[in-house]
Amino acid sequence: MAEKVVLAIMSGIGAALAIIQTLISKAMNAGLTEEDIHRLSTPEGEKLIDKFVALMVREFHPKPAKMTYEEIFNVLVDYNRSIEDLVNENGTDFVSSEICDKYFPSIKTGWKIQKIILVSFGEALETAEVLAKLKEQGLRPVDAQELLTLGYREDEAVQSLNMKVAALGQLTDRILNEGRISCIILDCSYEWLKILRINYFANDWYWDENTVFAAVPN
């Protein structure tokens, strides 16, 4: 029994030393000095350790996705229509030139009454976290045709929300930078102004807590 206790203690010490060695090595490689590392033993350093522990909890034991805002629209989507037609129907004041059939070729055909859900999680999240939380809820981001159809069929309702509606992870044959995700944004945050634009975001891009994401059941 005593031998097992000793072995458990030694194992714990070994793991702790390995963690400390890895931390110091990565800190030095990142350009930090020994003085910087010693500051971890100060009250200022303790606050930094608290943040690191909070990050570990969030990473290793994520909370189930909780939607703080939800708006549902049942929209008849015609997947046979071109992106250009749908953009014209939206009556936008500004449209990114990349939102076109060349970069967003249709991958579906036919008609479908699609339940489009606008959701917000009420906290700042990275792109990868948003996609993961949508998946937890059995949702996927809307595609270009679904977002554009929502924009014109529910024009007044969407405009009245005064929000930026993001459609993450759009399929496009234009890849600007490896590791980035394309996102079409229907921006109705300005009064009497409607904007359709596209951006490319990294997986660790942070979206603020007020961002609304458009999704459909997976």
Residue frames relative to the residue before (quaternion, step in Angstrom):
aa qw qx qy qz dx dy dz
M 1.0000 0.0000 0.0000 0.0000 0.00 0.00 0.00
A 0.6701 0.4980 -0.2890 0.4685 3.57 0.91 -1.01
E 0.6334 0.5417 -0.3270 0.4454 3.55 1.05 -0.80
K 0.6450 0.5178 -0.3175 0.4638 3.59 1.01 -0.81
V 0.6322 0.5300 -0.3315 0.4577 3.59 1.02 -0.80
V 0.6520 0.5150 -0.3082 0.4634 3.56 0.95 -0.93
L 0.6574 0.5140 -0.3064 0.4579 3.58 0.93 -0.90
A 0.6430 0.5228 -0.3146 0.4628 3.58 1.03 -0.82
I 0.6455 0.5167 -0.3097 0.4694 3.57 1.03 -0.85
M 0.6638 0.5080 -0.2970 0.4617 3.56 0.93 -0.97
S 0.6377 0.5267 -0.3226 0.4603 3.56 1.03 -0.80
G 0.6532 0.5184 -0.3028 0.4614 3.56 1.01 -0.87
I 0.6436 0.5152 -0.3147 0.4704 3.56 1.00 -0.86
G 0.6471 0.5312 -0.3155 0.4467 3.56 0.98 -0.88
A 0.6582 0.5019 -0.3074 0.4694 3.58 0.96 -0.87
A 0.6471 0.5247 -0.3171 0.4532 3.57 0.99 -0.87
L 0.6567 0.5078 -0.3074 0.4652 3.58 0.96 -0.88
A 0.6393 0.5304 -0.3239 0.4529 3.58 1.01 -0.83
I 0.6438 0.5161 -0.3138 0.4697 3.58 1.02 -0.84
I 0.6645 0.5049 -0.3027 0.4603 3.59 0.91 -0.93
Q 0.6539 0.5139 -0.3129 0.4586 3.58 0.95 -0.89
T 0.6519 0.5067 -0.3124 0.4697 3.60 0.97 -0.85
L 0.6413 0.5297 -0.3169 0.4559 3.59 0.96 -0.90
I 0.6817 0.4845 -0.2908 0.4646 3.58 0.85 -0.98
S 0.6474 0.5335 -0.3154 0.4435 3.57 0.94 -0.89
K 0.6929 0.4662 -0.2776 0.4749 3.59 0.86 -0.97
A 0.6256 0.5382 -0.3337 0.4556 3.59 1.08 -0.76
M 0.6723 0.4891 -0.2949 0.4711 3.59 0.94 -0.90
N 0.6488 0.5190 -0.3167 0.4576 3.59 1.02 -0.81
A 0.6732 0.4877 -0.2862 0.4766 3.56 1.17 -0.62
G 0.6307 -0.5785 0.3172 0.4085 3.58 1.30 0.05
L 0.4758 0.6605 -0.4552 0.3609 3.60 1.24 0.12
T 0.3974 -0.7151 0.5293 0.2247 3.56 -1.21 0.57
E 0.6703 -0.4607 0.3777 0.4425 3.57 -1.30 0.12
E 0.6131 0.5520 -0.3432 0.4491 3.55 1.08 -0.72
D 0.6223 0.5363 -0.3315 0.4639 3.59 1.04 -0.82
I 0.6742 0.4989 -0.2943 0.4582 3.58 0.91 -0.93
H 0.6464 0.5254 -0.3227 0.4495 3.60 0.99 -0.80
R 0.5828 0.5986 -0.3674 0.4088 3.59 1.19 -0.51
L 0.5101 0.6412 -0.4218 0.3882 3.59 1.25 -0.23
S 0.6592 0.5083 -0.3089 0.4601 3.59 1.20 -0.45
T 0.5854 0.5642 -0.3675 0.4515 3.59 1.29 0.01
P 0.6783 -0.4630 0.3527 0.4485 3.62 -1.23 0.20
E 0.6184 0.5387 -0.3397 0.4604 3.59 1.06 -0.72
G 0.6701 0.4955 -0.2901 0.4704 3.55 1.02 -0.85
E 0.6049 0.5648 -0.3530 0.4364 3.58 1.10 -0.66
K 0.6247 0.5286 -0.3376 0.4652 3.58 1.06 -0.72
L 0.6394 0.5213 -0.3163 0.4683 3.56 1.07 -0.79
I 0.6370 0.5172 -0.3202 0.4735 3.57 1.04 -0.77
D 0.6106 0.5482 -0.3447 0.4559 3.59 1.05 -0.75
K 0.6507 0.5089 -0.3116 0.4695 3.58 1.01 -0.85
F 0.6455 0.5252 -0.3164 0.4554 3.56 1.02 -0.82
V 0.6463 0.5088 -0.3136 0.4745 3.58 0.99 -0.83
A 0.6333 0.5215 -0.3297 0.4672 3.60 0.98 -0.82
L 0.6375 0.5194 -0.3190 0.4712 3.58 1.06 -0.77
M 0.6322 0.5289 -0.3243 0.4642 3.59 1.04 -0.79
V 0.6432 0.5187 -0.3185 0.4647 3.58 0.95 -0.88
R 0.6702 0.5040 -0.2902 0.4612 3.56 0.94 -0.94
E 0.6951 0.4843 -0.2675 0.4590 3.57 1.03 -0.86
F 0.7701 0.3834 -0.1878 0.4739 3.59 0.85 -1.01
H 0.7899 0.1666 -0.0857 0.5840 3.59 1.16 -0.56
P 0.0241 -0.8433 0.5369 -0.0016 3.60 0.61 1.12
K 0.4596 -0.6666 0.5146 0.2821 3.53 -1.11 0.75
P 0.5780 -0.5710 0.4371 0.3857 3.60 -1.09 0.59
A 0.5860 -0.5969 0.4150 0.3580 3.55 -1.05 0.76
K 0.0434 -0.7875 0.6147 -0.0013 3.55 -0.91 0.94
M 0.2363 -0.7873 0.5555 0.1255 3.55 -0.58 1.13
T 0.2412 -0.7924 0.5465 0.1235 3.57 -0.76 1.05
Y 0.7679 0.1626 -0.1107 0.6096 3.57 1.28 -0.23
E 0.0865 0.8000 -0.5880 0.0821 3.56 -0.94 0.83
E 0.0215 0.7682 -0.6373 0.0571 3.54 -0.89 1.04
I 0.1480 -0.8204 0.5504 0.0464 3.59 -0.73 1.05
F 0.0514 -0.7752 0.6296 0.0038 3.55 -1.01 0.94
N 0.2204 -0.7366 0.6218 0.1491 3.58 -0.95 0.86
V 0.0017 0.8432 -0.5293 0.0941 3.53 -0.28 1.33
L 0.3565 -0.7089 0.5683 0.2177 3.56 -0.98 0.91
V 0.0945 -0.8189 0.5661 0.0090 3.58 -0.43 1.25
D 0.1888 -0.7550 0.6206 0.0954 3.56 -0.90 1.02
Y 0.2233 -0.8220 0.5136 0.1035 3.57 -0.18 1.29
N 0.5598 0.5991 -0.3910 0.4181 3.59 1.27 -0.05
R 0.5960 0.5991 -0.3626 0.3929 3.59 1.17 -0.43
S 0.4938 -0.6627 0.4804 0.2936 3.55 -1.11 0.69
I 0.6224 -0.5336 0.4179 0.3915 3.54 -1.26 0.41
E 0.6281 0.5496 -0.3377 0.4352 3.58 0.99 -0.82
D 0.6422 0.5216 -0.3215 0.4606 3.60 0.97 -0.86
L 0.6853 0.4912 -0.2830 0.4572 3.55 0.90 -0.96
V 0.6152 0.5319 -0.3441 0.4692 3.58 1.04 -0.71
N 0.6584 0.5092 -0.3068 0.4617 3.59 0.94 -0.88
E 0.6362 0.5364 -0.3219 0.4516 3.60 1.02 -0.80
N 0.6388 0.5686 -0.3278 0.4014 3.59 1.09 -0.69
G 0.2644 -0.7979 0.5095 0.1842 3.59 1.16 -0.40
T 0.2339 0.8078 -0.5087 0.1845 3.56 0.99 0.84
D 0.4908 -0.6604 0.4913 0.2857 3.52 -1.25 0.55
F 0.7825 0.0302 -0.0302 0.6211 3.56 1.22 -0.44
V 0.0252 -0.7919 0.6100 -0.0139 3.59 -0.99 0.90
S 0.4470 -0.6580 0.5321 0.2900 3.58 -0.94 0.88
S 0.5102 -0.6839 0.4316 0.2928 3.57 -0.84 0.97
E 0.6199 0.5697 -0.3431 0.4164 3.61 1.17 -0.45
I 0.5861 0.5387 -0.3890 0.4636 3.61 1.23 -0.19
C 0.4023 0.6838 -0.4863 0.3663 3.53 0.17 1.36
D 0.6882 -0.4947 0.3323 0.4139 3.58 -1.26 0.26
K 0.5613 0.6144 -0.3890 0.3951 3.57 1.13 -0.58
Y 0.7815 0.3149 -0.1561 0.5155 3.56 0.91 -0.92
F 0.7647 0.2473 -0.1497 0.5759 3.58 1.24 -0.39
P 0.0296 -0.8326 0.5530 -0.0086 3.60 0.51 1.15
S 0.5335 -0.6413 0.4479 0.3217 3.57 -1.03 0.79
I 0.1389 -0.7976 0.5830 0.0680 3.58 -0.93 0.90
K 0.7104 0.3646 -0.2417 0.5512 3.59 1.33 0.05
T 0.1617 -0.7598 0.6166 0.1281 3.56 -1.29 0.31
G 0.6878 0.4995 -0.3429 0.3998 3.55 -1.30 0.23
W 0.5007 -0.6262 0.5169 0.3000 3.51 -1.45 -0.15
K 0.0758 0.7901 -0.6074 0.0316 3.55 -1.18 0.55
I 0.3487 -0.6762 0.5989 0.2501 3.56 -1.08 0.79
Q 0.0865 -0.8381 0.5382 -0.0199 3.54 -0.29 1.32
K 0.3208 -0.7234 0.5771 0.2020 3.56 -0.92 0.91
I 0.0770 -0.8049 0.5883 0.0039 3.56 -0.38 1.25
I 0.1326 -0.8133 0.5664 0.0135 3.53 -0.69 1.15
L 0.2075 -0.7483 0.6184 0.1204 3.56 -0.89 0.97
V 0.0149 0.8339 -0.5477 0.0659 3.57 -0.54 1.15
S 0.0684 -0.7482 0.6570 0.0625 3.52 -1.29 0.52
F 0.3374 -0.7705 0.5121 0.1740 3.57 -1.00 0.82
G 0.4661 -0.7380 0.4096 0.2652 3.59 1.25 0.10
E 0.7378 0.2937 -0.2311 0.5622 3.59 1.19 0.45
A 0.5616 -0.5871 0.4540 0.3658 3.56 -1.21 0.48
L 0.0138 0.8137 -0.5773 0.0668 3.57 -0.76 1.07
E 0.4805 -0.6261 0.5238 0.3207 3.53 -1.21 0.56
T 0.6832 -0.4906 0.3485 0.4137 3.57 -1.24 0.47
A 0.6723 0.5054 -0.2960 0.4528 3.57 0.87 -0.99
E 0.6461 0.5203 -0.3188 0.4585 3.60 1.06 -0.76
V 0.6208 0.5395 -0.3415 0.4548 3.58 1.01 -0.79
L 0.6702 0.4989 -0.2988 0.4611 3.57 0.87 -0.98
A 0.6516 0.5174 -0.3106 0.4595 3.58 1.02 -0.81
K 0.6747 0.4946 -0.2947 0.4618 3.59 0.96 -0.86
L 0.6107 0.5247 -0.3516 0.4775 3.57 1.05 -0.68
K 0.6478 0.5221 -0.3117 0.4589 3.58 0.98 -0.85
E 0.6092 0.5561 -0.3414 0.4506 3.59 1.07 -0.77
Q 0.7120 0.4404 -0.2408 0.4910 3.57 1.09 -0.77
G 0.5184 -0.6478 0.4103 0.3784 3.59 1.29 0.08
L 0.5533 0.6070 -0.3774 0.4278 3.55 1.20 0.58
R 0.1386 -0.7361 0.6487 0.1343 3.53 -1.34 0.30
P 0.5906 -0.5594 0.4180 0.4044 3.62 -1.13 0.45
V 0.5350 -0.6021 0.4710 0.3597 3.59 -1.09 0.62
D 0.4084 -0.6689 0.5418 0.3037 3.57 -1.19 0.41
A 0.7521 -0.4141 0.2549 0.4449 3.58 -1.28 0.15
Q 0.6727 0.5033 -0.3073 0.4469 3.59 0.89 -0.91
E 0.6550 0.5186 -0.3139 0.4511 3.59 0.99 -0.80
L 0.6636 0.4937 -0.3122 0.4673 3.58 0.93 -0.86
L 0.6817 0.4919 -0.2915 0.4565 3.57 0.88 -0.93
T 0.6267 0.5198 -0.3379 0.4722 3.59 1.07 -0.68
L 0.6163 0.5295 -0.3355 0.4767 3.57 1.02 -0.80
G 0.6559 0.5616 -0.3057 0.4012 3.56 0.93 -0.93
Y 0.7761 0.3227 -0.2122 0.4985 3.60 0.97 -0.67
R 0.6556 0.5080 -0.3343 0.4477 3.62 1.02 -0.63
E 0.7693 0.2345 -0.1355 0.5786 3.59 1.11 -0.66
D 0.0730 0.8696 -0.4863 0.0432 3.54 1.12 0.75
E 0.7135 0.4558 -0.2769 0.4545 3.60 0.66 -1.05
A 0.6591 0.5160 -0.3132 0.4486 3.58 0.94 -0.90
V 0.6814 0.4768 -0.2890 0.4741 3.57 0.91 -0.93
Q 0.6388 0.5298 -0.3266 0.4523 3.58 0.97 -0.82
S 0.6683 0.5285 -0.2999 0.4291 3.55 0.99 -0.87
L 0.5738 0.6039 -0.3770 0.4049 3.60 1.22 -0.39
N 0.1877 -0.8161 0.5182 0.1738 3.57 1.22 -0.58
M 0.5102 0.6386 -0.4073 0.4073 3.57 0.92 0.95
K 0.4106 -0.6228 0.5874 0.3139 3.49 -1.41 0.14
V 0.1519 -0.7983 0.5803 0.0539 3.57 -0.64 1.16
A 0.1658 -0.8237 0.5399 0.0511 3.58 -0.55 1.19
A 0.1380 -0.7530 0.6395 0.0706 3.55 -1.04 0.90
L 0.1854 -0.8420 0.5020 0.0691 3.56 0.01 1.33
G 0.8495 0.2820 -0.1426 0.4224 3.52 -1.36 0.28
Q 0.1974 0.8063 -0.5345 0.1591 3.57 0.99 0.77
L 0.4164 -0.6755 0.5449 0.2708 3.56 -1.05 0.76
T 0.1491 0.7800 -0.5934 0.1312 3.57 -0.69 1.06
D 0.4096 -0.7144 0.5044 0.2598 3.56 -1.05 0.65
R 0.6049 0.5040 -0.3771 0.4876 3.56 1.27 0.29
I 0.0251 -0.7940 0.6069 -0.0236 3.58 -0.56 1.17
L 0.2378 -0.8047 0.5296 0.1246 3.57 -0.41 1.20
N 0.8043 -0.0132 0.0492 0.5921 3.57 0.89 -0.91
E 0.5036 -0.6561 0.4675 0.3122 3.53 -0.88 0.92
G 0.7915 0.3067 -0.2309 0.4755 3.55 -1.00 0.82
R 0.6296 0.5199 -0.3494 0.4596 3.59 1.23 0.08
I 0.3023 -0.7495 0.5676 0.1570 3.55 -1.17 0.66
S 0.3713 -0.7301 0.5253 0.2303 3.55 -0.87 0.92
C 0.0415 -0.8014 0.5962 -0.0234 3.54 -1.07 0.77
I 0.2131 -0.7472 0.6158 0.1303 3.57 -0.82 1.01
I 0.1268 -0.8007 0.5840 0.0424 3.56 -0.86 0.98
L 0.1971 -0.7375 0.6381 0.1002 3.54 -0.87 1.07
D 0.1017 -0.8471 0.5217 -0.0057 3.53 -0.16 1.35
C 0.0496 0.7930 -0.6007 0.0883 3.54 -0.47 1.29
S 0.3632 0.7694 -0.4603 0.2534 3.57 1.20 0.52
Y 0.6677 0.4470 -0.3040 0.5119 3.58 1.28 -0.19
E 0.5121 -0.6564 0.4579 0.3119 3.57 -0.93 0.83
W 0.8539 0.0409 -0.0805 0.5125 3.58 -0.89 1.03
L 0.6629 0.4433 -0.3223 0.5100 3.60 1.13 0.55
K 0.0708 -0.8046 0.5895 -0.0125 3.55 -0.80 1.05
I 0.0463 -0.8269 0.5587 -0.0442 3.56 -0.64 1.16
L 0.1136 -0.7496 0.6477 0.0758 3.57 -1.09 0.79
R 0.1384 0.8018 -0.5702 0.1130 3.57 -0.57 1.08
I 0.2755 -0.7453 0.5809 0.1764 3.52 -1.27 0.36
N 0.0406 -0.7754 0.6301 0.0093 3.53 -1.10 0.81
Y 0.2954 -0.7302 0.5883 0.1826 3.53 -1.30 0.35
F 0.0722 -0.8397 0.5374 -0.0302 3.55 -0.54 1.23
A 0.4621 -0.6506 0.5256 0.2948 3.55 -1.17 0.64
N 0.6600 -0.5193 0.3708 0.3965 3.57 -1.26 0.40
D 0.7372 0.3990 -0.2350 0.4921 3.59 1.11 -0.62
W 0.3560 0.7183 -0.5112 0.3097 3.59 1.24 0.42
Y 0.2998 -0.7715 0.5365 0.1643 3.58 -0.87 0.96
W 0.2066 -0.7420 0.6291 0.1046 3.55 -0.96 1.01
D 0.4448 -0.7027 0.4726 0.2916 3.59 -0.86 0.86
E 0.7009 -0.5266 0.3109 0.3670 3.53 -1.30 0.45
N 0.6751 0.5012 -0.2980 0.4519 3.61 1.20 -0.32
T 0.4602 0.6907 -0.4491 0.3310 3.59 1.26 -0.01
V 0.2124 -0.7632 0.5998 0.1124 3.56 -1.02 0.89
F 0.1756 -0.7941 0.5780 0.0674 3.56 -0.85 1.01
A 0.3087 -0.7410 0.5683 0.1807 3.56 -0.96 0.90
A 0.0628 0.8071 -0.5784 0.1003 3.56 -0.80 1.05
V 0.1885 -0.7498 0.6203 0.1322 3.55 -1.33 0.29
P 0.6321 -0.5184 0.3909 0.4231 3.62 -1.17 0.43
N 0.4431 -0.7194 0.4784 0.2393 3.54 -0.93 0.94
